[in-house]
Amino acid sequence: MTKLFLHSYGLRYQYRHKPGFDVFALVDLAADLGFDGLNVSCFEPNYVEISGIELAQLRKLRAYLEKRNMLIDIETAGTEPAHIERLLEIGREVGAGYLRTYTKGTPDRRLRVEEAKADLAQAALLAERAGIPLLLENHEDLAASEIAEILSDVDSPWVQGLFDYVNSMLFYEDPLTSLELMRPWIRSAHLKDCIILAPDQGGLLGVPIGAGNAPVAEMTSALIGSGVDRICFENTWAYQAAMRDRRGNSALGEGYFRNPVRPLREPGEYIHIKDLLAMDPAKVVEFEYWALGHSLQWLKAEIPAFAHINIPELRKHGGPVQSVCAVGFGEGTPIFSAGH
């Protein structure tokens, strides 16, 4: 049975603006909601989402994961062997099943592909020694077609793929085509949804699952059908990324790339995150948690394999959030408590 993981990035505003929220709170939240595990970002300088990398902290986290019967994968960026080796050490301490990464460095994408091939051929030996496979993601750097090229060339069971549902749309790749390109190597996935804004509004905008245009149900069904061990839900509400150069055949305004021909429905389709953070970070915390609940409600109803998931406690409309959420998803839409 395909396991469902929860991504720490999907609660990035809880970490930064909700007092007391740390990786242990994330473990509790994921366990209480019925997830099987976590994907946790591990980035310098402060390693915020894993709450530090001191040895005692990592061992405490591993013990707590075992207490709550939770699995963990960790995530980084870059393919340099020395960097990968350091992150594998962190992964070993917390009991990680996989280490996800993506390419960094030169803007010359052909050179980046060749550098990644060379780096990952060396890193495969380190991953084997640590017993933790590496997963290369189609991030915002290379399209799925280029990730497939790298993985085919490296040709190691210790270097496989993590498929992101929407990232390759930035390169005008049809998401179902992206999935097929990476399918032989996919061991995990980032489950997301998005809309593509009109050119004068921006590029890709993260929205609650089921509220966007990505073929989430089709991709999830295909992954489960092909036996993928785990899928990680990543709440990317209000995340924006500019479109990149064209590497696929899709056209803006058509199909999965269709643009809203109406005012944006806030807070689900939210483009003013920087302003709101400056004015009222507590409201951002509340909206992010609301998007989590909205997404889980859709997954529970639409994906049979995830019907066991629990929904955060609901509260009735009330306070200043009421009118905004009613505009976003219709009169009577329940609002999820950010305090659960």
C-alpha positions as CSV (number, residue, x, y, z in Angstrom):
1,M,0.0,0.0,0.0
2,T,1.3,3.4,-0.9
3,K,2.3,5.4,2.2
4,L,1.3,9.1,2.6
5,F,3.9,11.5,3.9
6,L,3.5,15.2,5.0
7,H,6.1,17.8,4.0
8,S,7.6,20.2,6.4
9,Y,7.6,22.9,3.8
10,G,3.8,22.9,3.7
11,L,3.9,24.3,7.2
12,R,6.7,26.7,6.7
13,Y,4.7,29.6,8.1
14,Q,3.8,27.6,11.2
15,Y,7.5,27.1,11.8
16,R,8.4,30.7,11.4
17,H,5.4,32.5,12.9
18,K,3.6,30.2,15.3
19,P,5.2,30.1,18.7
20,G,6.4,26.7,19.8
21,F,5.9,25.0,16.4
22,D,9.0,22.8,15.6
23,V,9.8,19.4,14.1
24,F,8.3,17.6,17.1
25,A,5.0,19.5,16.7
26,L,5.1,18.4,13.0
27,V,5.6,14.8,14.0
28,D,2.6,15.0,16.3
29,L,0.4,16.7,13.7
30,A,1.3,14.2,11.0
31,A,0.7,11.2,13.3
32,D,-2.6,12.6,14.6
33,L,-3.8,13.2,11.0
34,G,-3.0,9.6,10.0
35,F,0.1,10.2,7.9
36,D,2.7,7.4,7.6
37,G,5.8,9.7,7.7
38,L,7.4,13.1,7.0
39,N,9.6,14.7,4.4
40,V,11.7,17.3,6.3
41,S,13.8,20.0,4.6
42,C,17.4,20.3,5.8
43,F,18.8,23.7,4.7
44,E,21.4,26.0,6.0
45,P,21.9,28.3,7.8
46,N,19.7,27.3,10.7
47,Y,18.0,24.0,9.6
48,V,14.7,25.4,10.7
49,E,12.4,22.7,9.6
50,I,14.4,19.9,11.3
51,S,14.9,22.2,14.3
52,G,18.7,21.9,14.2
53,I,21.3,19.3,13.4
54,E,23.1,18.8,16.7
55,L,23.7,15.1,17.3
56,A,21.6,15.1,20.5
57,Q,18.7,16.8,18.6
58,L,18.8,14.3,15.8
59,R,18.8,11.3,18.1
60,K,16.0,12.8,20.1
61,L,14.0,13.2,16.9
62,R,14.7,9.7,15.8
63,A,13.5,8.4,19.2
64,Y,10.3,10.5,18.9
65,L,9.6,9.3,15.4
66,E,9.9,5.7,16.6
67,K,7.6,6.5,19.6
68,R,4.9,7.9,17.2
69,N,5.5,5.1,14.6
70,M,6.5,7.6,11.9
71,L,8.9,7.3,9.0
72,I,11.1,10.1,7.7
73,D,12.8,11.2,4.5
74,I,15.0,14.3,4.4
75,E,15.6,16.8,1.7
76,T,18.4,19.0,0.6
77,A,19.7,20.8,-2.6
78,G,22.9,20.2,-4.6
79,T,24.7,17.2,-6.0
80,E,28.3,17.8,-4.8
81,P,29.5,14.5,-3.2
82,A,30.9,16.2,-0.1
83,H,27.6,17.9,0.6
84,I,25.6,14.7,-0.1
85,E,27.9,12.8,2.3
86,R,27.2,15.3,5.1
87,L,23.4,15.0,4.5
88,L,23.6,11.2,4.5
89,E,25.1,11.4,7.9
90,I,22.1,13.5,9.1
91,G,19.8,11.0,7.4
92,R,21.5,8.1,9.1
93,E,21.1,9.6,12.5
94,V,17.3,10.2,12.1
95,G,16.7,6.9,10.3
96,A,15.8,8.4,6.9
97,G,14.5,6.2,4.2
98,Y,15.6,8.5,1.3
99,L,17.6,11.7,0.7
100,R,16.0,14.0,-1.9
101,T,18.1,16.5,-3.8
102,Y,18.0,18.7,-6.9
103,T,20.7,20.3,-9.0
104,K,22.3,23.7,-8.3
105,G,25.1,25.7,-9.8
106,T,25.7,26.9,-13.3
107,P,22.9,28.5,-15.2
108,D,24.1,26.7,-18.3
109,R,21.6,23.8,-18.2
110,R,23.6,21.4,-20.4
111,L,26.6,21.9,-18.2
112,R,24.4,21.5,-15.2
113,V,23.1,18.1,-16.5
114,E,26.7,16.9,-17.2
115,E,27.9,18.0,-13.7
116,A,24.9,16.2,-12.1
117,K,25.8,13.0,-13.9
118,A,29.4,13.1,-12.7
119,D,28.4,14.1,-9.1
120,L,25.7,11.5,-8.7
121,A,27.9,8.7,-10.1
122,Q,30.2,9.4,-7.1
123,A,27.4,10.1,-4.7
124,A,25.8,6.7,-5.5
125,L,28.7,5.0,-3.8
126,L,28.2,7.2,-0.7
127,A,24.5,6.4,-0.7
128,E,25.1,2.7,-0.9
129,R,27.6,2.9,2.0
130,A,25.1,4.8,4.1
131,G,22.2,2.6,3.1
132,I,20.0,5.6,2.1
133,P,19.1,6.0,-1.6
134,L,19.2,9.4,-3.2
135,L,16.2,10.8,-5.0
136,L,16.7,13.4,-7.7
137,E,13.7,15.7,-8.1
138,N,12.4,17.6,-11.2
139,H,12.7,20.9,-9.3
140,E,12.6,24.4,-10.8
141,D,16.1,23.9,-12.4
142,L,15.7,21.1,-14.9
143,A,12.6,19.6,-16.7
144,A,11.5,16.0,-16.2
145,S,13.1,15.1,-19.6
146,E,16.5,16.2,-18.3
147,I,16.1,14.4,-15.0
148,A,15.3,11.3,-16.9
149,E,18.5,11.7,-18.9
150,I,20.6,12.1,-15.8
151,L,19.1,9.1,-14.0
152,S,19.4,6.9,-17.1
153,D,23.1,7.9,-17.4
154,V,23.9,7.3,-13.7
155,D,22.1,4.0,-13.9
156,S,22.3,3.1,-10.2
157,P,19.7,1.7,-7.8
158,W,21.1,4.1,-5.3
159,V,20.1,7.2,-7.3
160,Q,16.5,7.2,-8.3
161,G,13.8,9.9,-8.8
162,L,11.3,12.0,-6.9
163,F,8.5,13.2,-9.1
164,D,7.0,16.6,-8.4
165,Y,3.5,17.0,-9.7
166,V,3.8,20.5,-11.0
167,N,7.4,21.7,-11.2
168,S,7.9,20.8,-14.8
169,M,4.9,22.9,-15.8
170,L,7.3,25.8,-15.4
171,F,9.0,24.6,-18.5
172,Y,5.7,24.1,-20.3
173,E,5.9,20.3,-19.9
174,D,2.5,18.6,-19.7
175,P,2.5,17.1,-16.1
176,L,1.3,13.7,-17.3
177,T,4.1,13.6,-19.9
178,S,6.6,14.6,-17.1
179,L,5.4,11.6,-15.0
180,E,5.8,9.2,-17.9
181,L,9.3,10.5,-18.6
182,M,10.4,9.9,-15.0
183,R,8.2,6.8,-14.3
184,P,11.0,4.1,-14.4
185,W,12.9,5.9,-11.6
186,I,10.1,7.3,-9.3
187,R,10.3,6.1,-5.7
188,S,8.5,9.1,-4.1
189,A,6.5,12.2,-5.2
190,H,5.5,15.6,-4.1
191,L,1.8,15.8,-4.4
192,K,0.7,19.5,-5.2
193,D,-1.8,21.5,-7.1
194,C,-1.5,24.8,-8.9
195,I,-2.9,27.3,-11.3
196,I,-1.0,29.1,-14.0
197,L,-1.7,32.9,-13.9
198,A,-2.0,35.1,-16.9
199,P,1.3,36.6,-18.0
200,D,0.6,40.0,-16.4
201,Q,-0.2,38.3,-13.0
202,G,2.8,36.0,-12.7
203,G,3.5,32.4,-13.3
204,L,2.7,29.3,-11.3
205,L,0.6,29.8,-8.1
206,G,0.3,27.0,-5.5
207,V,-3.3,26.4,-4.3
208,P,-5.0,23.8,-2.1
209,I,-5.3,20.4,-3.5
210,G,-8.3,20.0,-5.8
211,A,-8.6,23.8,-6.3
212,G,-6.2,24.0,-9.1
213,N,-5.8,22.7,-12.7
214,A,-3.1,20.0,-12.3
215,P,-4.4,16.4,-13.0
216,V,-3.8,15.4,-9.3
217,A,-6.2,12.4,-9.3
218,E,-4.8,11.0,-12.5
219,M,-1.2,11.3,-11.5
220,T,-1.9,9.9,-8.0
221,S,-3.7,6.9,-9.5
222,A,-0.9,6.3,-12.0
223,L,1.7,6.4,-9.2
224,I,-0.2,4.1,-6.9
225,G,-0.9,1.8,-9.8
226,S,2.8,1.5,-10.6
227,G,3.6,0.6,-7.0
228,V,5.3,3.7,-5.8
229,D,6.0,3.2,-2.1
230,R,5.3,6.7,-0.8
231,I,3.7,10.0,-1.9
232,C,4.4,13.2,0.0
233,F,1.6,15.8,0.3
234,E,3.2,19.3,0.1
235,N,1.0,22.2,0.9
236,T,2.3,25.0,-1.4
237,W,-0.5,27.4,-0.8
238,A,0.5,31.0,-1.9
239,Y,3.8,29.9,-3.4
240,Q,4.7,31.6,-6.7
241,A,7.3,30.8,-9.3
242,A,7.9,32.5,-12.6
243,M,7.6,30.5,-15.9
244,R,10.9,29.4,-17.3
245,D,12.1,28.9,-20.9
246,R,10.1,26.5,-23.0
247,R,11.2,22.8,-22.9
248,G,7.8,21.2,-23.4
249,N,4.9,21.6,-25.9
250,S,2.1,23.0,-23.8
251,A,0.6,26.4,-24.5
252,L,-0.3,29.0,-21.9
253,G,-4.0,29.4,-21.5
254,E,-4.9,25.9,-22.6
255,G,-5.6,22.6,-20.8
256,Y,-3.7,22.4,-17.5
257,F,-2.2,25.7,-18.3
258,R,-5.4,27.6,-18.6
259,N,-5.5,31.0,-16.8
260,P,-8.3,32.2,-14.5
261,V,-10.7,34.5,-16.4
262,R,-12.1,35.9,-13.3
263,P,-10.8,37.6,-10.1
264,L,-8.7,35.4,-8.0
265,R,-10.5,33.6,-5.3
266,E,-8.9,34.4,-2.0
267,P,-7.6,33.0,0.2
268,G,-7.1,29.8,-1.9
269,E,-5.7,31.8,-4.8
270,Y,-3.5,34.2,-2.9
271,I,-0.8,36.4,-4.4
272,H,-0.3,39.0,-1.6
273,I,1.6,36.8,0.8
274,K,4.5,39.2,1.3
275,D,2.2,42.1,2.2
276,L,0.1,39.9,4.5
277,L,3.3,38.6,6.3
278,A,4.3,42.2,6.9
279,M,0.9,43.2,8.2
280,D,-0.4,40.1,10.0
281,P,1.8,37.0,10.1
282,A,-0.8,35.3,12.4
283,K,-3.3,35.5,9.6
284,V,-0.8,33.8,7.2
285,V,-0.4,31.0,9.8
286,E,-4.2,30.6,9.9
287,F,-4.6,30.6,6.1
288,E,-1.8,28.1,5.6
289,Y,-3.5,25.7,8.1
290,W,-6.8,26.3,6.4
291,A,-5.2,25.3,3.1
292,L,-3.9,22.1,4.7
293,G,-7.3,21.2,5.9
294,H,-9.0,22.0,2.6
295,S,-6.4,19.8,0.8
296,L,-6.8,16.9,3.1
297,Q,-10.6,17.0,2.8
298,W,-10.2,16.7,-1.0
299,L,-7.7,13.9,-0.8
300,K,-9.8,11.9,1.7
301,A,-12.9,12.2,-0.6
302,E,-11.2,11.8,-4.0
303,I,-8.3,9.3,-3.5
304,P,-9.5,6.0,-2.1
305,A,-6.0,5.0,-0.9
306,F,-6.0,8.1,1.4
307,A,-9.5,7.8,2.7
308,H,-8.1,6.9,6.1
309,I,-6.6,10.4,6.6
310,N,-8.1,12.5,9.4
311,I,-9.3,16.1,8.9
312,P,-8.3,18.8,11.3
313,E,-10.9,20.1,13.7
314,L,-13.4,22.4,12.0
315,R,-14.8,25.6,13.5
316,K,-17.7,27.7,12.2
317,H,-17.3,30.9,10.3
318,G,-16.2,33.7,12.6
319,G,-14.0,36.7,12.9
320,P,-12.3,38.5,10.0
321,V,-11.5,35.3,8.1
322,Q,-15.2,34.6,7.4
323,S,-15.8,36.9,4.5
324,V,-12.4,36.1,2.8
325,C,-13.0,32.4,2.9
326,A,-16.5,32.7,1.7
327,V,-15.3,34.6,-1.3
328,G,-12.7,31.9,-1.9
329,F,-14.8,28.7,-1.9
330,G,-18.4,29.5,-1.7
331,E,-20.9,30.4,1.1
332,G,-20.8,28.0,3.9
333,T,-17.3,26.7,3.3
334,P,-15.9,25.4,6.7
335,I,-12.8,27.0,8.0
336,F,-10.1,24.9,9.7
337,S,-8.8,25.9,13.0
338,A,-5.2,27.1,12.9
339,G,-4.9,26.2,16.5
340,H,-5.4,22.4,16.2
